[in-house]
Amino acid sequence: MNFDLANVISWSQLQLTGLLLLLAFAVKILPAMLFTWQRMPPGQAFRAGVLLSSRLSLIIAAATIGMQEGFISAETKDAFVLLALLTCLIAPTLFKFLHPGQARNSA
């Protein structure tokens, strides 16, 4: 994997990455809220969606193939790679923040 941070430093690429990050969380959290129909508490459904938002290998592979085939630019590929890295860092951290008591109770 080749990742050039210089490709995503521009304002437009940072905006694209931010938008992708919001959408990446939305496409996992919104469907997870359907668990409330199965009597899951809304907070628990939200936390499940947050935890499901972590993704890495598939996005990177698809972005690399898309760039190699000429469908997306190197800058867009790097925005997708940054998105994958951010979701892998943010999703588990946010879940831990939203549900801190679980780790203490199981120890």
Secondary structure, DSSP 4 states (H G I P E B T S, - for coil): ----GGGG-SHHHHHHHHHHHHHHHHHHHHHHGGGGGGT--HHHHHHHHHHHT---HHHHHHHHHHHHTTSS-HHHHHHHHHHHHHHHHHHHHHHHHHSTHHHHHH-
